[in-house]
Amino acid sequence: MEQPTQSLKHEALLLQKELTRHNYRYHLLDDPEISDAEYDKMMARLLEIEEAYPSLSTPDSPTKRVGAPPLESFETAQHSIPMLGLDNAFNDDDILEFHNRTLKFLEAQNDSFKKEIFYTVEPKLDGVAVELVYKNAILTRATTRGDGITGEVITENVRTIGSVPLRLSVLSAKSIGTERIPKLLEVRGEVIINRKDFDNLNKIRLEQNEYLFANPRNAAAGALRQLDSRKTAARPLSIFVYGIGLTEGIEAKSQSQILQTLQSYGFPVNPLIREKITINKVIEYYRELEQKRESLPYEIDGMVVKVDDIALQNALGIKSRSPRWAVAYKFQAMEATTTLRDIIVQVGRTGTLTPVALLEPVNVGGVTVSRATLHNEDEIKRKDIRIGDSVIVVRSGDVIPKIVKIIESKRTGSEKKFSMPLDCPVCKSPVKRVEDEAAVKCINASCSAQLKERIKHFVSKSAFDVDGLGKKLVEQLVEREMVKSFADLFTLDKAKLASMERMGDKSAENIVNALEKSRNITLKRLIYALGIDHTGENAAYLLSERFKTLDTLLCASKEDMEIVEGIGPKTSGAVYDFFHNPDNIFLIKNLIDNKVTVVQSEDTSVKEGKEEDDKKRELNSIKGKIFVLTGTLEGMTRTEAKELLQQAGAKVTGSISAKTDYLVAGESAGSKLAKAQELGVAVIDEKKLISMVKG
């Protein structure tokens, strides 16, 4: 085999080094120096070299994150030190009992023990526990927790996680007692999927007619158990580390020092950890963390309380299944068991029929739940959900409650299987299953249920933004056949609106004024308002930026749209088909006839007053303000956003502090979002950023 030249060896080594550095800046510091496109180009070049010359591919090469050929099965390996579970505490009495039990145990061992115990507390992440083994700084093995004694070897899968170091180096400037890399280091951590990434993952799976994951933990577990690590690489996994197993070369005196040391080696450590606090502070922080729970970018189900002093941990020792020096302080359950009373079918704005579970009302995480989504008929069949079943319901944040499991052992035989109706439950027209999809749709374009939902979308804040035109009023207007299309909205006058139920003259006048103001609309808002399949706000923005005017967009081919970065074949096909449908062309014409005008930017002559003054104040106040960027932005890269802010006179830094004025949070915002929330830093999205910069 031909040997690589010195020049190629040098290029491969340089690419490995630079990609590793950029990966650290992206995943750990959240402060990239290059664009995603540049990173991908460098990675492609390194892959090309290593495929041509396998001898240049090292175990810690960044190309290992792409995934390896499929395995036939998983090997198993024993943990050097067992990965034990934890006892649970469910209230303050339980946690105080744990504290008193710890004190008594230590006093029994040493009569003179009068030392106050300090604890380190960590968010209890709802993920998958893993162990990472590093020998001479290189990641050599990764295993699942398994039964605590033996786990499955998932090394190739863990290598695909961007935040896992493939090679250790002392990356922190501060000294933690040692700056040498240990010969052996076993690190314990929790692999998770962030909420937004999980929702996007399920959205894609729904579109591809694949079964949906019940929760982020299941999705993460499934990803780690893929025999083909290239499939794992496609999942948005991340990790927080929390402890160590067997080591050679680290002599930590406390749990807090262990975490600081791991962070200095390049591992992500959760920013919400509190170090060396008393038991009273533990209880106080539990309350604080419980309040933050729903706003965090990832799911937690409690917090882990650990005696901070390692000498005391050793003195306390372990029981058969759990350590005496740690306990899991669990939050109120976010799942509950109830009865499925019935299944009804709702019709959405695109005609899709969605089954909805009617439940015996039950408290789930402090909220009374009486309905849950069932997604589609295939999901119902896969889970074998029947009317009358006892079911487990979960609720996470603002996400619609869902049934994750039926309790088959409680069946009596009276339960009834569900079938989707053959006719639309609203207009009674035939329904049809979409080819290659799980969706069943009403094919009657005049169906009132669809029209109601389309109108609600059309007047929503991100579309025409018509104040006062709420859900109930829209339903009345459609039911009375006063509105049969979008264009009909602009024929409404004060007299017509005043005749509606609970509608006074003043309210009617306000809605007429709001409709008048909304006639001037940007192309982006119009595209979004039309409710085209597969075309959300981001796609509408990208299309409007590329084609600028409605006429240009109407004349664009499918291929013209598809070459726009970020616009895929589904979106381009849907938009092209929409604007080449005679009915939709007629709709656009009617809107224009009713004096709807597409403008290049928001019409400031219409949106005068406080809103405009606020924009001007924001623009004037940007100069000198400190911004931090995190996550993936939709319409621009973070490098472009940084340049935009700097041109406006703002300062852009890489880390959150009390001096930070704004955090710009995109998709998959990580630890910086939690830190900003903790410090009370204002969090804005990309849309707000553009508004502030461009006025």
Buried (B, 14 or more C-beta within 10 A) or exposed (E): EEEBEEEBBEBBEEBBEBBBBBBBBBBBEBBBBBBEEBBEEBBEBBBEBBEEBEEBBBEBBBBBBBBBEEBEEBEEBEBEEBBBEBBBBBEBEBBBEBBEEBBEBBEEEEEEBEEEBBBBBBBBBBBBBBBBBBBEBBBBBBBBBBEBEBBBBBBBBBBBBBBBBBBBBBBBEEEBEBEEBBEBBBBBBBBBBBBBBBBBBBEEBBEEEEBBBBBBBBBBBBBBBBBBBBBBBBBBBBBBBBBBBEBEEBEBEBBBBBBBBBBBBBBBBBBBBBBBBEBEBBBEBBEEBBEBBBEBBBBBBBBBBBBBBBEBBEBBEBEEEBBBBBBBBBBBBBBBBBBBBEBEBBBBBBBBBBBBBBBEEBEBBEEEBEBBBBBBBBBBEEBEBBBBBBBBBBBBEEBEBBBBBBEEEEBEEEBEEBEBBEEBBBBEBEBEBEEEBBBBBBEBEEBBBBBBBBBBBBBBEBBBBBBBBEEEBBBBBBEEEBBEBBBBBBEBEBEBBBEBEEBEEEBBBBBBBBBEBBBBBBBBBBBBBBBBEBBEBBBBBBBBEBBEEBEEBEEBEBEBBBEBEBBEEBBBBBBBEBBEEEEBEEBBEBBEEBEBEBBEEBBEEBBEEEEBEEBEEBBEEBEEBBBBBBBBBBBBBBBEBBEBBEEBEBBBBBEBEEEBBBBBBBBBBBBBBBBBBEBEBEBBBBEBBBBBBEB
